[in-house]
């Protein structure tokens, strides 16, 4: 049901209530996400460009100094504080204006596989597109995305966004993409909008689609 920490954190502890805490100033794949590395906030709404996970790992989702703040509600599937589980997997999600961070724990003693190529991202305007994650770069837009294996009784953390949001990094190796939601005066138009992902996980050889949806519960001046 369709969502940086370390890519494969060993262990079989239960999912933390308050969500996982990534290393300060860093996201998946070691992308620098300290305040000094991020582009400044502009008044251009969707033209704001973020590096890597952007603000999805902050305590308070949103860019520093943003004019508006979002509050999100997870509407699907049924959950408790953005976390849910079935007999195979335990998920935790944290949406933000830039991307959706998630962590998944494999509850069984056998591997499962995340199929990025078969997964989809649902934008706030209802458009459906390919799903990008921490290792997806500009040059990967039309390429096959390798699957990710989560071994038995282990965890995996990542973030996702719409593939079409990727921005040409002009010869650098950075992952640049446009924010999912604006944080200027346009933000007020997005109250009650729904977005999310259809995350495909192959379990015991069979693909299972997790339809994850969030609603913009409120937008308030910062």
Beta strands, then each sheet from edge to edge (+ up, - down):
strand 1: 49-51
strand 2: 68-76
strand 3: 83-85
strand 4: 89-95
strand 5: 100-106
strand 6: 112-114
strand 7: 120-122
strand 8: 128-133
strand 9: 148-150
strand 10: 155-162
strand 11: 166-167
strand 12: 176-178
strand 13: 194-203
strand 14: 206-221
sheet 1: 1+ 12- 11+
sheet 2: 2+ 14- 13+ 6- 9+
sheet 3: 2+ 14- 13+ 7- 8+ 10- 5+ 4- 3+
end
